[in-house]
Amino acid sequence: MLYFLFCEYYFNVWGKIALSLILGGAIGNAIDRASKGEVVDFLDFYLSQYHWPAFNVADSAICVGGGILLLLILFESKPKSVTRIP
């Protein structure tokens, strides 16, 4: 993850944001797991009779970062290959 953050997406602002969100969410969940022995999910929503799975802010950061990264990969403009003439 750090390789991509500091090498591949170093000059790409959205890439840095996406990878930072993923890394921050993972670190947040790891701290929760190390200190409490479990990850505390405190956001719990219901839509009528449907119960949405519980989650926390770190989970949201990982999902948003992953979504941004997916969009970057799908819609990133690739540099045109340069043909060298000997």
N, C-alpha and C positions, 0 to 999 in steps of 0.2 A: 504494500500500500504506500509506504513512504517513497519507494522508487518511482511510482507513478506520480505521486504528489510533487516530488522535487525534480524529476527528469522529464517524463512524458508530457505532463500538463503544467509545466512550470510557467509558461507564458500564456496559458489559457485560463482566464479568470473563472469561467463557469466550471471548468475542470477542477480547479483548486477548491471551489466552493463545494462541489459534489463530493470530492474525496475527503475534504475536511468534515463534512457532515457525517459521512460513513465512519470515518475514524473516530470522531467525537462520540457518536452513538455507541460504537463498540467499546470504547474506553469507559463510557458511562455505565453500560451494562456490566462490564468487567469489574468496575469498582463496587457496584451494587452486589454482584455475586461474591466478591472477596470479603466485603464487610458484613453482609447480612446472610450469606449462604444461599441467597436466591435473588432473582431479579423481581423487584416490586412493580407490578403493573397497577396503576392507580386511575387510569382513564377507562371508564366502563360505560358503554352507551347501549341504549335500547331503542329500537325503532318498532313501535307497536309491540307485537309479540316476539319479534326477532331480536336476539341478543348478539350484538357485535362482539367479537373477541376483545378482551381487555388488552391494553397496551400502555406504554409510557412514552415520555418525550424522546428518550434515546431511540426507541423503536421507530418513532416518526422520523427522526433525523436520518436514520439508516435508509428508510424507504424513500424519503424525498431525495436524498443524495444518490441513491441507486437509480431513481427515475431520471434525474438530471443527467447522470452519467450515461444511461441508456440512450437518451435523446441526443447527447453529444456524439456517441458512437454511431448512431443511425444517420444523423444529418450533418456530420462533420465533412467539410469539403476536403477531399484528398488532393494533395499536390499533383500536378500533371507530371508524368515521367518525362525526363529530359533525355533525348537521344543524342548520343555523342557521335560526331562525325570524325573518323580518324584522319 
